[in-house]
Amino acid sequence: ERLVNLLQSEQADEAQLARQFAAVNGALRELRGGGRFAELDTLVNDGLYGIAQISELVNNLRNFARLDRSKVAEFDLNEGLQSALVIAKNHVKKRTVKRDLGRIPKVSCAPSQINQVFLNLITNAAQATAEEGGVIALRTFQPGPGQVAVEITDNGHGIPADVLPKIFDPFFTTKEVGKGTGLGLSICYKIVEGHGGRIDVQSKEGTGTRFTVTLPVKP
């Protein structure tokens, strides 16, 4: 800026211009020699990547909550699962996530509520599996005419047989005190039941768990 100001000034003499020109050249050499331009390029690219990630998360949060849509809408369950995965990214990031998303019709439902079910089941699957070797499998298919099913399977520690009948009971939890309210699966059950569907669970201790959410296309 000082060099530009001198070039624009009528009072600047050649000695001043020469000194400022030398100062600018020296600064540029220092920046190039220290790899500052490459470092700056990396920082800018990292910043742009971070902004893109924030943008994706904000868009997915909006889609997840469906605040800009009517309460009941025609909803693609595959899209809901993808959004729930983005929201649960911090939980599932070290697990292997397998997707087998079939060609399914849209379901008439309250999308924000169904997304809440997916997020809860995916988060539970992540918490049940080990960071190393943990696998979560998502599958969508049509079990029969007018129905769509979503399976969320994990290879985690499983649920003991004596606990399995109680997992949908309000306030029942196997987590440590302060780590869970025991309402997550109960709320999921109520949401699915309210949509005219059902939620089933199969589990074997030490092997893993599978939750199956079945919803009618037109409740």
N, C-alpha and C positions, 0 to 999 in steps of 0.2 A: 504493500500500500504506500509506503514511503517513497519507493522508486517511482510508482505511478504518479504520485503527487509532485515529485520533482520534475518528471517529464512534462507534466501539465503546467508547471510554474514557469513564468517568464523570467523570474529572478535567479533560477538555479544555474550554477556555473558547472563547467566540465568536471572540476575536481569533486564537487559534491555528487554529481551523477556517477562518476567513476567509483567513488567510495561505496555508494549505495548498491551499484551494480555488482561490485565485488562481494558485498555482504550477502546479497541475494544468491549469487553463485555459490558462496561458501555454505549457506544454509541448505541449498539444494544438494550439494555434494555430501553434506552430513546426513541428510535424509536418505539419499540413495545408498550411501556407504553403510549405514546402520540398519538397512533393510526396513526402514520405517514405512516406505510406500507399500511394500508387500504386507507388512503388519496392518496398516490402515485398510488395505483391500480386504484382508481376512476379517477384520473387525466389522467393516461395513457389511460384508456378506453374512457374517454371523448375526448382525442386527436385522438384516432383511429376512433371514431364516426365522429368527425369533418372532418377528412381526407376522410372518406367514402362519406360524404355529398358533399365535394368539388369535389371529383372524379365524383360523379353522376351528379353534376351541369355542370362540364366541358364537360362530355360526352353528356349531353343533349344540351348544347350550340352548340357543334359541329354538333350533329344530327339536331338541330333546323336550323342552318345556312346552313347545307348541303354544306359546303365549299369543302369537299373532294369528291363531286359527280358532275356529269354533270348537266347542267342547267335544262334539262328536263329529268324526270325519272318516272318510275312506283312507285307510292307512296301510302302507307297505311295511309289514313286519320285518322284512330284511333290512329296510332302511333304519328302522328302530333299533335293531341289533347293532348295526354299524355305528349309530350315534352313541348307544350305550357303551360300546367298546372304547370310543374316543374319551367319553367322560370317565371311564374306569381305567384309563391308560396307565395311571400311576400304580394301580393294583396289579394289572396283568402284564406289565412291561417285561418282566423276566420269565414269564410263562410262554409256552408255545400255544398259540391260538389257531385252531383248525376250523375252517368255515366250509360248510356244505349247504349252501343256501339255494334251495330249489326255486323253481318257477311257481309262485303261489299267487292267488288272487288277493287283492286288497281287502282288508277287514274293516267293517264299520265298528268303530270303537272310540274311546277317549284316548288319543295318542299319548298324552302326558302320563296317564295312569299306566298304560301298557309299558311305556318306556321305564317307568319306575320299577315295574316287575322285573324287566330285563336287567336293569342296573343292579338290583338287589341280588338276583340269582348269579350274575356274573361276578359280582364282588364276593359273594359267599364262596363261589367256586375258586376264586383266586386265594382267598384266605384258607381254604381247605387244602391247597396244594403247596408243594415245596417250590422255592424260587428256582432251584436247579432240578430240571426234569419234570416240572409241573406242566400238565397239558389240559387245556380247556377246549372242548369241541362244541361248536354251534351247528345245529342242523334245522332246516325248515322243510316241511313237506305237507302234503295233503293226505291225512289218514282216511278220509272218506269224503263223499260229496258234501259240499257246503261247510267244510271244516278246514282249518289250518292248524298245524302243530309246530311248536318250537321246542327243540331238545337242547338242554345245556348240560353237558357231561364233563366231569372232571376225574382225574386219577388220584384224588386226594386221599385223606385218611378215612373217609367213609363215615357212616352214622351207625352207631350200635343198634342192634335190633330192638332193644328195650326202649330206646329213645325215639326211634322212627315214628311211632304213632303220635308222639306229642309235639312234633316240630312245628305244626301249624297253630298250636295253642298260644293265645296271647300271653306274653311275658315269659314264655319258656325259652331259656337259652342255655347253651353249654359253654358259653364264653366266660372268661373271668369277670369278676365284679367290676363294673365300670367300663367294660369293653363291648357290651351289647345290651339292648333293651328287651330283646325277645319279641319285638313287634314286627320286624322285617318280613318274615315269612307269613305271619298272620295277616299283615296288610296285603301281601301278594295274593294270598288265598281269597281274601274278601274282594279284591279288585277283579280277579279272574272269575269268581263266582258271580259278581255283579254284572259281568259281560255275558253271562250264560255259558261260560266255559268251565273247564276243570284243570286242576294242577295235580299231577301225580309225581311220586318220587320212588325211585329204586336205588338202594344203596347196599353196599357190602363193606363191612369194616375192614380197613386196610387196602381196599381195592379202588373205591371211588363212588361217586354219586351221580345219578341222572335225574334231572327235573324235566318233566314234559308239560308244557302249557298247551292246551287245546282250546281253540276259540272258534265259535261259529262265524262264518263270513257275514251273515245277516242275523244278529241276535234278536 
